[in-house]
């Protein structure tokens, strides 16, 4: 059997799907690295929604996907940008997601960390009419909910803070206040503007060296309250330089979906743990690779994970923030959900050639537990665009 796929020039080419998946098996948590997958949400395809309405989530399918990740030993990073936080999922929906997923984690023994932000403060046509007091209060509300749920907190970057902060001192004040009151060590998240343009100039400067200085100053003032940092700048050398400057005991969780194999493998001076959106579709394969790394076999780890980078770079190509569309496509093709629908209608954010290439690359990696089902579903999608087989 073959399938005809459109390329970037609109020309149909023939692809011969795999007949067998790689089929990695579930297993226990890892010993050499801490690895969390940022997980997507499954929309309710039957909900009567419209642009701007609250997200309608299929809770059963959403929680089932988290159990899938936990079954392979991965932790879950919940209510992050992969879950369309701020791109279809508002704070009310994120709060419910945190409550439900944290309860599921307790029931199954899975590791979970949840995003804490300020997205209940929404911009108006006049910008962000908030001051630092309101931003602190918004962070506190979300931090309290995450801590009450029993999950670890991930302090996410704030669009509101980026909009109103006058300089590094405002970041030092807000983050210092939050870290002093955090019940347990948190993960600090530096999300680059390629993932969210509203975060340009975070930490008080568009100069990344100056921003890094402020970021490290926050950590140095409260090392006992920082479990680690998640760096999503898509710059491997900058991440390596930053992790070498961290205080002892503070981990670096790579968020670099372009260079993760080399960063997780590390070098003679250290390595990165992982908190990655690409580990949503790669979950079972990524878990198998990390278990190989647990044995000390770095080359074997790289042999498994290096070939996945082409797919990841494709999904995360500019505009990077729309990578979620490819992630959800692959979840549908892999049988984790019954439809290709996203909250906020974001399934329309990538072109058909982009989706076709994502399918082709994922199929080549053996990511689909049932390749025939994936092929049939991809053909159905193609037919909606008028591509006859």
C-alpha positions as CSV (number, residue, x, y, z in Angstrom):
1,X,0.0,0.0,0.0
2,X,1.1,3.5,-0.7
3,X,-0.2,7.0,0.1
4,X,0.1,10.2,-1.9
5,X,1.3,13.2,0.1
6,X,1.6,16.8,-1.1
7,X,5.0,18.5,-0.7
8,X,5.8,22.1,0.0
9,X,5.3,22.9,-3.7
10,X,1.9,21.3,-4.0
11,X,3.3,18.3,-5.9
12,X,2.0,14.9,-4.9
13,X,4.6,12.3,-4.1
14,X,4.2,8.6,-3.1
15,X,5.1,7.3,0.3
16,X,5.2,3.7,1.3
17,X,4.1,3.4,5.0
18,X,5.9,1.2,7.5
19,X,4.1,-2.1,8.3
20,X,5.5,-2.5,11.8
21,X,6.0,0.0,14.7
22,X,9.0,0.1,16.9
23,X,6.7,-0.9,19.8
24,X,8.8,0.1,22.9
25,X,7.4,-1.3,26.1
26,X,6.3,0.6,29.3
27,X,8.7,0.7,32.1
28,X,9.7,2.2,35.4
29,X,11.1,5.8,36.0
30,X,14.6,6.6,35.0
31,X,17.7,6.7,37.1
32,X,20.1,9.0,35.3
33,X,17.9,11.8,34.2
34,X,14.6,13.5,35.3
35,X,12.4,13.6,32.2
36,X,9.0,15.3,31.9
37,X,6.8,15.5,28.8
38,X,4.7,18.6,28.3
39,X,1.4,17.1,27.4
40,X,-1.3,18.4,25.0
41,X,-5.0,18.6,25.8
42,X,-7.7,16.7,23.8
43,X,-10.6,18.9,22.6
44,X,-14.2,17.9,22.8
45,X,-15.1,17.6,19.1
46,X,-18.9,17.7,19.8
47,X,-18.9,20.9,21.8
48,X,-20.7,23.9,20.3
49,X,-17.9,26.4,20.5
50,X,-16.8,29.5,18.6
51,X,-13.7,31.6,18.4
52,X,-13.1,33.2,21.7
53,X,-15.3,30.8,23.7
54,X,-13.9,28.9,26.7
55,X,-12.1,25.7,25.8
56,X,-14.1,22.5,25.7
57,X,-11.9,19.6,26.8
58,X,-12.4,15.9,26.5
59,X,-11.3,15.0,30.0
60,X,-11.4,11.3,29.6
61,X,-9.1,11.3,26.5
62,X,-6.9,14.0,28.0
63,X,-6.3,12.0,31.2
64,X,-5.8,8.8,29.3
65,X,-3.0,10.4,27.4
66,X,-1.3,11.3,30.7
67,X,-1.6,7.7,31.9
68,X,0.1,6.7,28.7
69,X,3.1,8.9,29.4
70,X,3.3,7.8,33.0
71,X,3.2,4.1,31.9
72,X,6.5,4.7,30.1
73,X,8.1,6.2,33.1
74,X,7.9,9.8,32.0
75,X,6.7,12.6,34.2
76,X,4.1,15.1,33.0
77,X,4.5,18.8,32.8
78,X,1.0,20.0,33.0
79,X,-0.8,23.1,31.8
80,X,2.2,24.4,29.9
81,X,2.3,25.9,26.4
82,X,2.0,22.4,24.9
83,X,-1.5,22.3,26.5
84,X,-2.2,25.5,24.5
85,X,-1.9,27.6,27.6
86,X,-2.7,31.1,26.4
87,X,-3.5,29.8,22.9
88,X,-7.0,28.4,23.4
89,X,-6.8,27.2,27.0
90,X,-7.6,30.0,29.5
91,X,-6.9,30.0,33.2
92,X,-10.2,28.5,34.1
93,X,-9.6,25.6,31.8
94,X,-6.0,25.3,33.0
95,X,-7.0,25.3,36.6
96,X,-9.4,22.4,36.0
97,X,-6.8,20.6,34.0
98,X,-4.3,20.9,37.0
99,X,-6.9,19.7,39.5
100,X,-7.8,16.6,37.4
101,X,-4.3,15.7,36.3
102,X,-2.9,16.1,39.8
103,X,-5.6,13.8,41.2
104,X,-4.9,11.3,38.4
105,X,-1.1,11.5,39.2
106,X,-1.8,10.7,42.9
107,X,-4.0,7.8,41.9
108,X,-1.5,6.3,39.5
109,X,1.8,7.3,41.2
110,X,2.9,9.4,38.3
111,X,5.1,12.5,38.6
112,X,3.6,15.8,37.8
113,X,4.6,19.4,37.7
114,X,2.2,22.2,36.7
115,X,2.5,25.6,35.2
116,X,2.0,28.7,37.3
117,X,1.4,31.9,35.4
118,X,-0.7,35.1,35.3
119,X,-3.0,34.4,32.4
120,X,-6.1,35.3,34.4
121,X,-4.8,38.9,33.7
122,X,-5.8,39.4,30.0
123,X,-4.8,42.2,27.8
124,X,-7.2,44.8,26.5
125,X,-7.1,47.1,23.5
126,X,-5.2,49.5,25.8
127,X,-2.6,46.9,26.7
128,X,-2.1,45.4,30.2
129,X,-3.7,47.7,32.7
130,X,-2.0,46.0,35.6
131,X,0.7,46.8,38.1
132,X,3.2,44.6,39.9
133,X,0.8,44.1,42.8
134,X,-1.8,42.5,40.5
135,X,0.8,40.4,38.8
136,X,2.1,39.1,42.1
137,X,-1.4,38.3,43.2
138,X,-2.2,36.4,40.0
139,X,0.9,34.3,40.4
140,X,0.1,33.7,44.0
141,X,-3.4,32.5,43.1
142,X,-2.1,29.9,40.7
143,X,0.8,28.9,42.9
144,X,-1.7,28.2,45.7
145,X,-3.8,26.0,43.5
146,X,-0.9,24.0,42.2
147,X,0.5,23.5,45.7
148,X,-2.9,22.5,47.1
149,X,-3.2,19.9,44.3
150,X,0.0,18.3,45.5
151,X,1.9,19.0,42.3
152,X,5.3,20.7,41.8
153,X,5.1,24.3,40.6
154,X,6.7,25.5,37.4
155,X,6.9,29.3,37.5
156,X,6.1,30.2,33.9
157,X,7.0,33.4,32.1
158,X,4.3,36.1,32.3
159,X,3.0,38.1,29.4
160,X,1.7,40.7,31.8
161,X,5.0,41.0,33.6
162,X,6.8,41.3,30.3
163,X,4.5,44.1,29.3
164,X,4.7,46.3,32.4
165,X,8.2,45.5,33.9
166,X,10.4,48.6,33.7
167,X,13.6,46.7,34.1
168,X,15.5,43.8,35.8
169,X,14.6,45.1,39.2
170,X,10.9,44.3,38.7
171,X,11.7,40.7,37.8
172,X,13.9,40.4,40.8
173,X,11.2,41.7,43.0
174,X,8.3,39.6,41.7
175,X,10.2,36.3,41.5
176,X,11.9,36.9,44.8
177,X,8.5,37.4,46.4
178,X,7.2,34.2,44.9
179,X,10.2,32.1,45.8
180,X,10.2,33.2,49.4
181,X,6.6,31.9,49.8
182,X,6.8,28.8,47.7
183,X,6.3,25.7,49.9
184,X,8.6,23.5,47.9
185,X,11.4,24.1,45.3
186,X,10.0,25.2,42.0
187,X,11.1,25.0,38.3
188,X,11.8,28.4,36.7
189,X,10.8,28.6,33.1
190,X,12.5,30.8,30.5
191,X,10.4,30.7,27.4
192,X,11.9,32.4,24.4
193,X,9.9,34.8,22.1
194,X,10.0,32.1,19.3
195,X,7.4,30.3,21.5
196,X,5.6,33.4,22.5
197,X,6.4,36.8,20.9
198,X,4.8,38.6,23.9
199,X,7.8,37.5,26.0
200,X,10.4,39.4,24.0
201,X,12.8,41.1,26.4
202,X,12.0,38.8,29.4
203,X,14.1,39.2,32.5
204,X,14.4,42.9,31.7
205,X,16.4,43.0,28.5
206,X,16.4,41.9,24.8
207,X,20.1,41.3,25.2
208,X,20.3,37.6,26.2
209,X,23.5,38.1,28.1
210,X,22.0,40.7,30.3
211,X,18.8,38.7,30.7
212,X,20.9,35.7,31.7
213,X,22.6,37.7,34.4
214,X,19.2,38.7,35.9
215,X,17.9,35.1,35.7
216,X,21.0,33.8,37.5
217,X,20.6,36.6,40.1
218,X,17.1,35.4,40.9
219,X,18.4,31.8,41.4
220,X,21.5,32.8,43.4
221,X,19.3,34.7,45.9
222,X,17.0,31.6,46.5
223,X,18.9,28.5,45.5
224,X,17.1,26.4,48.1
225,X,13.7,27.3,46.5
226,X,14.8,26.4,42.9
227,X,14.7,22.8,41.9
228,X,15.8,23.7,38.4
229,X,15.3,25.8,35.4
230,X,13.7,25.0,32.1
231,X,15.4,26.8,29.2
232,X,13.4,27.1,25.9
233,X,15.7,29.4,23.8
234,X,16.6,26.8,21.0
235,X,20.3,27.7,21.5
236,X,22.3,24.7,22.7
237,X,25.5,26.6,23.4
238,X,23.7,29.2,25.5
239,X,22.0,26.5,27.5
240,X,25.3,24.7,28.1
241,X,26.9,27.9,29.2
242,X,24.0,28.7,31.5
243,X,23.8,25.2,33.1
244,X,27.5,25.5,34.0
245,X,26.8,28.6,36.0
246,X,24.0,27.2,38.1
247,X,24.5,26.8,41.8
248,X,25.1,23.2,43.0
249,X,21.8,21.3,43.3
250,X,19.9,23.4,40.7
251,X,19.1,21.3,37.7
252,X,18.9,22.4,34.1
253,X,15.8,21.0,32.3
254,X,16.3,21.4,28.5
255,X,13.4,22.8,26.7
256,X,15.3,22.9,23.4
257,X,13.3,20.9,20.9
258,X,16.0,21.3,18.3
259,X,19.1,20.0,20.2
260,X,17.8,17.8,23.0
261,X,19.8,14.6,22.3
262,X,23.2,16.3,22.8
263,X,22.0,18.3,25.7
264,X,20.5,15.3,27.6
265,X,23.6,13.2,26.8
266,X,25.8,16.0,28.2
267,X,29.5,16.3,28.2
268,X,32.4,16.0,30.7
269,X,31.1,19.0,32.7
270,X,27.5,18.0,33.0
271,X,24.2,17.4,31.3
272,X,20.6,18.6,31.1
273,X,17.5,16.9,32.3
274,X,14.4,17.3,30.1
275,X,11.1,19.0,30.0
276,X,10.0,18.9,26.4
277,X,7.0,19.3,24.2
278,X,8.4,16.9,21.6
279,X,8.3,14.2,24.2
280,X,4.5,14.2,23.8
281,X,4.6,12.4,20.5
282,X,8.0,10.8,21.2
283,X,7.1,9.5,24.6
284,X,7.6,5.8,24.3
285,X,10.7,6.1,22.1
286,X,12.2,8.8,24.2
287,X,11.7,6.6,27.3
288,X,13.4,3.7,25.7
289,X,16.4,5.9,24.8
290,X,16.7,7.3,28.3
291,X,16.7,3.7,29.7
292,X,19.6,3.0,27.4
293,X,21.3,6.0,28.8
294,X,20.7,4.8,32.3
295,X,23.0,1.9,31.6
296,X,25.8,4.2,30.6
297,X,25.4,3.6,26.9
298,X,25.5,7.2,25.6
299,X,26.1,6.1,22.0
300,X,23.0,3.8,22.1
301,X,21.0,6.7,23.5
302,X,22.1,8.9,20.6
303,X,21.4,6.2,18.0
304,X,17.8,6.0,19.2
305,X,17.1,9.7,19.7
306,X,19.2,11.5,17.1
307,X,17.0,10.4,14.2
308,X,14.0,12.0,15.9
309,X,15.4,15.5,15.6
310,X,14.3,15.9,12.0
311,X,10.7,15.4,13.0
312,X,11.1,17.8,16.0
313,X,12.7,20.5,13.9
314,X,9.8,20.1,11.4
315,X,7.1,20.4,14.1
316,X,8.8,23.3,15.8
317,X,9.7,25.3,12.6
318,X,8.7,29.0,12.6
319,X,6.3,30.2,13.6
320,X,7.3,27.9,16.4
321,X,4.3,28.5,18.7
322,X,2.1,26.5,16.3
323,X,4.0,23.3,16.9
324,X,1.0,22.1,19.0
325,X,-0.9,21.4,15.7
326,X,1.6,18.8,14.6
327,X,1.7,17.3,18.1
328,X,-2.1,16.8,18.2
329,X,-2.1,15.4,14.6
330,X,0.4,12.7,15.6
331,X,-1.6,11.9,18.7
332,X,-4.7,11.3,16.5
333,X,-2.7,9.3,14.0
334,X,-1.3,7.2,16.8
335,X,-4.7,6.4,18.2
336,X,-4.6,8.4,21.4
337,X,-7.7,10.4,20.4
338,X,-10.5,9.8,18.0
339,X,-10.3,13.1,16.0
340,X,-8.0,15.9,14.8
341,X,-9.7,18.8,16.6
342,X,-8.0,21.3,18.9
343,X,-9.2,23.9,21.3
344,X,-9.4,27.3,19.7
345,X,-9.6,25.7,16.2
346,X,-5.8,25.5,16.1
347,X,-5.9,22.4,13.9
348,X,-6.0,24.9,11.0
349,X,-2.7,26.6,12.1
350,X,-0.4,24.5,9.8
351,X,-0.7,23.7,6.1
352,X,-1.5,20.4,4.6
353,X,2.0,19.9,3.2
354,X,3.4,20.5,6.8
355,X,1.0,17.9,8.2
356,X,1.8,15.5,5.5
357,X,5.5,15.8,6.2
358,X,4.9,15.3,9.9
359,X,3.1,12.1,9.2
360,X,5.8,10.8,6.8
361,X,8.6,11.5,9.3
362,X,6.7,10.0,12.3
363,X,5.9,6.9,10.2
364,X,9.5,6.5,9.3
365,X,10.4,6.5,13.0
366,X,7.8,3.9,13.8
367,X,5.8,6.1,16.1
368,X,2.4,4.7,15.2
369,X,1.3,1.7,17.2
370,X,-1.0,0.8,14.4
371,X,0.6,1.9,11.1
372,X,-2.5,0.9,9.1
373,X,-4.8,3.0,11.2
374,X,-2.4,5.9,10.9
375,X,-2.4,5.6,7.1
376,X,-6.2,5.3,6.9
377,X,-6.6,8.4,9.1
378,X,-4.1,10.4,7.1
379,X,-5.9,9.4,3.9
380,X,-9.2,10.6,5.4
381,X,-7.6,14.0,6.2
382,X,-6.1,14.3,2.7
383,X,-9.5,13.5,1.2
384,X,-11.0,16.5,3.0
385,X,-8.5,18.7,1.2
386,X,-9.3,17.1,-2.2
387,X,-6.3,14.8,-2.4
388,X,-7.6,11.5,-3.9
389,X,-5.6,8.4,-3.5
